Amino acid sequence: MKNKIKILNEKLNFFPSDEIIEKLILWEKIFIEYNSHTNLMSKNDVEVLFEKHVFDSLAILNWDEFLNHKKVLDVGCGGGFPSVILAICFPEIKIIANDSRIKKINFIKEIKEKLELNNLEICYSRIEDVAPLEVDLIVSRAVGKMIDVYELSKKHLCAGGDFLIYKAKLLDEEITDFKKKYKKAEFNIIPYKLPLAENFNRNLLVLK
């Protein structure tokens, strides 16, 4: 874990406390054990769990305004990326983890209990069926097309709230599709690379 934390220090200028590091170590242990009997992700991805999923979740720190937010909704949280990682690393921010798949939600519930993540709220439902949550930031990672996620979740944003999505491929195509309906939409595109041997480019797209 020491080398992994060093990567966070150097690449994201993030220096977690000893308490946060202890929780990340425990989270990793629980995740790997849980994944051995309940498929949260592929075995190949587990081998690069930090590089491909933890680091990627925390890459939101490349966006200078992230820490200004107090209530964040993760739409389609899956195994807890980025919601659980953000809840561990930023206990001052309320994180809502949403998913409609019970096996994912059951894992999130176990993590919340074992790590005592009091700032993590769990929302088991299709996001379009939930009453407005009044969050100041919506995030989504590896869920679907940007315009679809936005359409289903935008009612949960408070006035002046932000929408951010993690993307790797089809960037231009998704922006074009979005602008067909929201012609005045503009995006802040923040590129970054994952700390992997191969060249793995990613982007944060923030709706202005």
Secondary structure, DSSP 8 states (H G I E B T S, - for coil): -HHHHHHHHHHH-----HHHHHHHHHHHHHHHHHHTTS-SS-HHHHTTHIIIIIHHHHGGGGSTTGGG-SEEEEET-TTTTTHHHHHHH-TTSEEEEEES-HHHHHHHHHHHHHHT-TTEEEEES-GGGS----EEEEEEESSS-HHHHHHHHGGGEEEEEEEEEEE-S-HHHHHHHHHHHSTT--EEEEEEE-SSSS--EEEEEEE-
